[in-house]
């Protein structure tokens, strides 16, 4: 469904959900990345940690699409408030 077809309340709830989920995802990915770096620095054999570093890097590709969706919803809400 296009943004223009959705109700304002629905857009506001989607924006709030996107903000929360993006924040949680960024926080979890940051913690995972820090734990992997710590494991690489402190363990003699960092095989597990070196393979786990790829996960937060790969999943961080989701964040720009989340921010893009939030920006589109904000623009739609602003255009509605100007009318």
C-alpha positions in Angstrom: 0.0 0.0 0.0 1.3 3.4 -0.9 2.0 6.0 1.8 -0.6 8.4 0.4 -3.3 5.8 0.8 -2.6 5.2 4.5 -4.2 7.0 7.4 -2.1 9.5 9.3 -2.4 7.5 12.5 -1.2 4.4 10.7 1.8 6.3 9.4 2.6 7.7 12.8 2.5 4.2 14.4 4.7 2.8 11.6 7.2 5.6 12.1 7.3 4.9 15.8 7.8 1.2 15.2 10.6 1.9 12.7 12.4 4.2 15.1 12.2 1.6 17.9 13.2 -1.4 15.7 16.1 0.6 14.1 17.4 1.7 17.4 17.3 -1.8 18.8 18.9 -3.3 15.7 21.7 -0.7 15.8 22.2 -1.3 19.5 22.3 -5.1 19.2 24.7 -4.9 16.2 27.0 -2.6 18.1 27.1 -4.9 21.1 27.8 -7.9 18.9 30.5 -6.1 17.1 32.2 -5.0 20.3 32.0 -8.5 21.8 33.6 -9.9 18.6 36.4 -7.4 18.7 37.0 -8.0 22.4 37.1 -11.8 21.7 39.5 -11.3 18.9 41.8 -9.2 21.1 41.7 -11.4 24.2 41.5 -15.0 22.9 44.5 -16.8 21.5 42.5 -18.6 18.9 39.9 -16.1 17.7 38.4 -18.4 15.0 34.9 -18.1 16.3 35.1 -14.4 16.8 36.7 -13.7 13.5 33.8 -15.5 11.7 31.2 -13.7 13.9 32.5 -10.2 12.9 30.9 -10.7 9.5 27.4 -10.9 11.0 27.1 -7.3 12.4 28.8 -5.9 9.3 26.4 -7.8 6.9 23.3 -7.0 9.0 24.2 -3.3 9.2 23.1 -3.1 5.5 19.5 -3.1 6.8 20.0 0.2 8.6 20.1 2.5 5.6 16.8 1.1 4.2 15.2 1.6 7.6 16.4 5.2 7.7 15.2 5.7 4.1 11.7 4.4 5.1 11.6 6.7 8.1 12.5 9.7 5.9 9.8 8.9 3.4 7.2 8.6 6.2 8.3 11.8 7.8 8.1 13.6 4.5 4.6 12.3 3.9 3.5 13.4 7.4 5.0 16.8 6.9 3.2 17.2 3.5 -0.1 16.3 5.2 0.4 18.8 8.0 1.0 21.6 5.5 -2.3 21.1 3.8 
